[in-house]
Amino acid sequence: MSLKPGSGLGRGLSALIDENARPASDTSAAAAAARGGVREVEIARIRPNPNQPRVRFDDETITELAESIAERGVLQPILLRPDGDGFQIVAGERRWRAAQRARLHTIPAIVREIDAATTAELALIENIQREDLNAIEEADGYRQLIERHGHTQEAVGKLVHKSRSHVTNLLRLLDLPEFVRDALLRGEISMGHARAVAAAPDPAALAQEVIAKDLSVRQTEARARRAKRPSSESAPGERRIDADLAALERQLADLLGLKVKVAHDGKAGTVVLHYSSLDQLDMICQRLSGEPI
């Protein structure tokens, strides 16, 4: 139910490719291939981007993707640029790795003449748009887009179809103590946990308690609130249902990168997703339909 069928690379990637890339010329390393369009490229001639911003590739998900590719083939072409006598990956390294594991000899690809700076920017955006990207990796990608490529937080949000507040919240994670960042990167705590411990007087100590006791995000938020209040101070007016709904809203907002409002009347209610552009609406539709982002 995507509004723009075939936009698997995302509007941000497509826009940058249109503005900064051109089909490989007949004098480049792609001379053996037809100009423009999707073509089959020998996997052995493809090299990964040495400046790949993704910190780690999950072996299990690569195996699952390889099994899908072995059965159905590569459904979405990767993006390459000429590099010496071969090609360098701009976007799609996971598919390339999985295709190797599936023992394919060629992979569908789009080849474009793209400079190194734009390649780095496109690689960042492609990785940020992955659903399984760790929050710290995503935040670091946002920081690089801002510091290295001159984008504002609002512009970054538009490129990756996320709200400005989502970008801002993730950037704050980079100010957490190293122990908390490493725990989040390793998957020992979630982004919800990280945001909760950030409000505590000693984030690292609370993160250690979260890991040791396997605390939920709501339990972590409660401990952070208690740590900030004097022991004699109560919390008048706090109702558990309100706290639970607020936590749920934050978790959904973290997942989607959009503002979320949950209304509950005791038996039923509504969930409202706020989007600021058709691109964000398209992203929501892709998530709901299970289509690739």
MIFI-377910 format. One line per 4 residues: number of its first residue (from 1); their letters; for each residue y, z, x of C-alpha. Coordinates in Angstrom, 3 decimals. Each point is the difference from the previous one (the first is absolute). Example, Ala and Ser with C-alpha at 12.3 -4.5 7.8 and 13.67 -1.06 7.14 Angstrom:
BEGIN
1> as> -4.500:7.800:12.300; 3.440:-0.660:1.370
END
This chain:
BEGIN
1> mslk> 0.000:0.000:0.000; 2.298:-0.570:2.985; 3.363:-1.473:-0.872; -0.099:-2.296:3.012
5> pgsg> -3.538:-1.252:0.575; -0.882:-0.726:3.582; 2.663:2.275:1.503; -2.545:2.046:1.931
9> lgrg> 2.196:0.300:3.074; 2.668:1.765:-2.052; 3.540:-1.105:-0.730; 1.342:1.654:3.146
13> lsal> -2.360:-1.919:2.284; 0.486:-3.255:-1.871; 3.767:0.268:0.203; -0.037:0.669:3.736
17> iden> -2.457:-2.825:0.642; 2.161:-2.439:-1.971; 3.117:1.050:1.895; -1.361:0.312:3.535
21> arpa> -3.049:-2.241:0.319; -0.802:-3.687:0.046; -3.305:-1.902:0.100; -1.496:-0.310:3.477
25> sdts> 1.113:-3.266:1.590; -2.338:-2.622:1.371; 1.035:0.977:3.551; -1.123:3.639:-0.402
29> aaaa> -3.414:1.585:0.470; -0.707:-0.956:-3.604; 0.062:-3.727:0.762; -3.631:-0.368:-1.007
33> aarg> 0.749:1.324:-3.472; 1.813:-1.723:-2.813; 3.634:0.946:-0.426; 0.691:2.773:-2.535
37> gvre> -2.209:1.353:-2.750; -3.243:1.949:0.238; -2.521:-1.117:2.607; -3.225:1.245:1.546
41> veia> 0.560:1.443:3.476; -2.751:0.931:2.468; -0.266:3.775:0.176; -0.618:-0.143:3.756
45> rirp> 3.474:-1.526:0.510; 1.751:2.861:-1.782; 1.366:3.056:1.784; 1.350:3.213:-1.556
49> npnq> 3.649:0.977:0.284; 0.290:2.338:3.043; 2.869:1.766:-1.775; -2.013:0.599:-3.168
53> prvr> 1.709:2.995:-1.682; -3.165:1.201:-1.729; -1.360:2.977:1.921; -3.629:-0.216:-1.125
57> fdde> -2.355:-2.208:-2.003; -2.579:1.796:-2.118; -3.437:-1.264:0.997; -1.539:0.649:-3.419
61> tite> 2.615:-2.019:-1.881; -0.299:-2.841:2.525; -3.762:-0.048:-0.646; 0.547:-0.068:-3.769
65> laes> 2.467:-2.860:0.360; -2.441:-1.859:2.278; -2.714:0.275:-2.653; 2.394:-1.365:-2.626
69> iaer> 1.030:-2.862:2.309; -3.646:-0.840:0.764; -0.607:-0.327:-3.746; 3.231:-1.581:-1.236
73> gvlq> 1.825:-1.234:3.094; 3.570:0.831:1.053; 2.053:-0.197:-3.200; 3.435:0.386:1.613
77> pill> 1.001:-1.909:3.165; 1.315:1.881:3.014; 3.340:-0.847:1.613; 0.020:-1.247:3.621
81> rpdg> 2.462:-1.268:2.565; -0.795:-2.256:2.981; -0.667:1.976:3.188; -0.868:-1.934:3.157
85> dgfq> -3.176:-1.972:-0.648; -0.829:2.064:-3.071; 1.649:2.068:-2.709; 1.323:3.519:-0.486
89> ivag> -0.379:1.942:-3.249; 3.208:0.700:-1.880; -1.619:1.429:-3.153; -3.637:0.473:-0.965
93> errw> -1.723:1.711:2.925; -2.336:1.941:-2.337; -1.264:-3.274:-1.496; -0.426:-1.494:3.481
97> raaq> -2.002:3.023:1.195; -2.137:-0.053:-3.146; -0.582:-3.766:0.305; -1.254:0.555:3.553
101> rarl> -2.356:2.683:-1.261; -1.189:-2.370:-2.734; -0.756:-2.511:2.806; 2.286:-2.723:-1.282
105> htip> 1.020:-2.693:2.473; 3.282:-0.915:-1.694; 2.505:1.713:-2.267; 2.620:-1.460:-2.384
109> aivr> 3.464:0.404:1.489; 3.627:-1.042:-0.259; 1.529:-0.868:3.378; 3.746:0.366:0.480
113> eida> 2.399:-0.067:2.942; 1.308:3.584:-0.134; 1.902:1.802:2.758; -1.168:3.308:1.449
117> atta> 2.636:2.091:-1.802; -0.874:-1.413:-3.410; -3.723:0.351:0.778; 0.500:3.719:0.643
121> elal> 1.975:0.360:-3.224; -2.581:-1.846:-2.095; -2.836:2.045:1.518; 1.824:3.196:-0.921
125> ieni> 0.569:-1.103:-3.595; -3.576:-1.217:-0.450; -1.377:3.309:1.224; 2.395:2.061:-2.113
129> qred> -1.182:-1.852:-3.101; -3.608:1.027:0.598; -1.132:2.587:-2.559; -2.098:1.929:2.552
133> lnai> 2.742:0.419:2.591; 0.479:3.595:1.115; 3.327:1.548:-1.041; 1.053:0.628:3.615
137> eead> -0.808:-3.604:0.959; 1.946:-1.199:-3.045; 2.965:2.229:0.872; -0.022:-1.217:3.598
141> gyrq> -0.019:-3.577:-1.282; 3.099:0.730:-2.080; 1.722:1.549:3.012; -0.746:-3.057:2.141
145> lier> 1.334:-2.354:-2.676; 3.200:2.050:-0.061; 0.471:0.653:3.708; -1.367:-3.209:1.528
149> hght> 0.836:-2.543:-2.679; 3.202:1.398:-1.460; -1.105:0.490:-3.617; 1.476:2.686:-2.229
153> qeav> -2.295:2.346:-1.950; 0.856:-1.900:-3.167; -0.827:-3.356:1.629; -3.312:1.375:1.292
157> gklv> -0.882:1.154:-3.518; 0.616:-3.486:-1.361; -2.108:-1.618:2.747; -3.037:2.149:-0.757
161> hksr> 0.564:0.427:-3.768; 0.574:3.764:0.218; 2.853:2.175:-1.224; 2.695:1.116:2.432
165> shvt> -0.918:3.631:-0.699; -3.613:-0.717:1.018; 1.182:-1.442:3.313; 2.298:2.993:0.527
169> nllr> -2.760:2.517:-0.789; -2.420:-1.594:2.440; 2.585:-0.163:2.772; 0.421:3.775:-0.364
173> lldl> -3.668:0.409:0.914; 0.839:-1.148:3.516; 2.107:3.160:0.447; -3.016:2.255:-0.589
177> pefv> -1.555:1.921:2.928; -2.458:-1.999:2.083; -2.994:2.013:-1.251; 0.813:-0.889:-3.621
181> rdal> 0.559:-3.678:0.810; -3.300:-0.183:1.893; -1.855:1.730:-2.853; 1.433:-2.516:-2.443
185> lrge> -0.871:-2.897:2.301; -3.587:1.244:0.302; -0.291:0.386:-3.761; -0.441:3.774:0.135
189> ismg> 2.919:0.434:-2.408; 1.526:-2.385:-2.519; 3.582:-1.175:-0.342; 0.381:2.446:-2.900
193> hara> -1.076:2.826:2.311; 2.437:-1.177:2.680; 2.923:-0.044:-2.418; -0.952:3.466:-1.210
197> vaaa> -0.287:1.588:3.466; 3.313:-1.614:0.994; 1.710:2.419:-2.413; -1.582:3.056:1.646
201> pdpa> 1.711:2.069:2.721; -2.943:-0.732:2.347; -1.505:-3.408:-0.922; -2.601:0.024:2.788
205> alaq> -1.363:3.417:-0.979; -0.275:-0.988:-3.643; -1.691:-3.298:0.960; -2.580:1.974:2.001
209> evia> -0.644:2.151:-3.064; -0.358:-3.101:-2.193; -2.668:-1.408:2.330; -1.832:3.287:0.490
213> kdls> -0.130:0.907:-3.697; -0.097:-3.550:-1.428; 3.025:0.733:-2.193; 1.102:-2.440:-2.693
217> vrqt> 3.506:-1.448:-0.018; 1.022:2.338:-2.849; -1.341:3.044:1.836; 1.926:-1.125:3.085
221> eara> 3.209:-0.411:-1.993; -0.431:3.490:-1.460; -0.472:1.514:3.473; 3.077:-1.844:1.298
225> rrak> 2.094:1.366:-2.897; -1.249:3.548:0.580; 0.719:-0.266:3.716; 3.620:-0.957:-0.714
229> rpss> 0.580:2.878:-2.520; 0.334:3.691:0.843; -3.163:1.849:-1.002; 1.873:1.945:-2.696
233> esap> 1.468:-3.106:-1.597; -1.747:-1.432:-3.011; 0.142:-3.534:-1.325; 1.374:0.308:-3.557
237> gerr> -0.343:-2.992:-2.246; -2.719:-1.677:2.081; -2.759:-1.269:-2.197; -3.277:-1.212:1.431
241> idad> -0.103:-3.099:-2.179; 3.461:-1.056:1.236; -1.040:0.518:3.620; -3.216:-1.930:-0.562
245> laal> 1.839:-2.932:-1.589; 2.590:-0.035:2.778; -2.784:-0.067:2.606; -1.755:-2.799:-1.869
249> erql> 3.228:-2.015:-0.134; 0.443:0.389:3.760; -3.585:-1.015:0.720; 0.280:-3.136:-2.158
253> adll> 3.379:-0.821:1.554; -1.512:0.330:3.482; -2.879:-2.279:-0.981; 2.105:-2.744:-1.586
257> glkv> 3.264:0.355:1.879; 1.864:0.078:-3.328; 1.717:2.606:-2.139; -2.490:1.459:-2.501
261> kvah> 0.672:2.146:-3.081; -2.783:1.854:-1.832; 0.642:1.458:-3.466; -2.608:2.274:-1.598
265> dgka> 0.214:1.751:-3.373; -3.120:2.123:0.329; -2.540:-2.501:-1.291; 1.221:-3.434:1.052
269> gtvv> 2.893:-1.655:1.749; 1.340:-2.970:1.897; 0.241:-1.193:3.595; 3.100:-2.085:0.783
273> lhys> 0.270:-2.125:3.155; 3.543:-0.970:0.988; 0.490:-3.307:1.846; 3.222:-1.575:1.213
277> sldq> -1.098:-3.621:0.470; -2.546:-2.533:-1.205; -1.659:0.244:3.425; -0.696:3.688:-0.596
281> ldmi> -1.326:-0.809:-3.483; -2.265:-2.632:1.544; -1.285:2.603:2.475; -0.826:2.359:-2.891
285> cqrl> -1.899:-2.775:-1.791; -1.937:-0.830:3.173; -0.960:3.651:0.479; -1.165:0.319:-3.614
289> sgep> -1.966:-3.251:0.095; -1.544:0.663:3.414; 1.472:-3.143:1.561; 0.869:0.045:3.722
293> i> 3.534:1.084:0.844
END
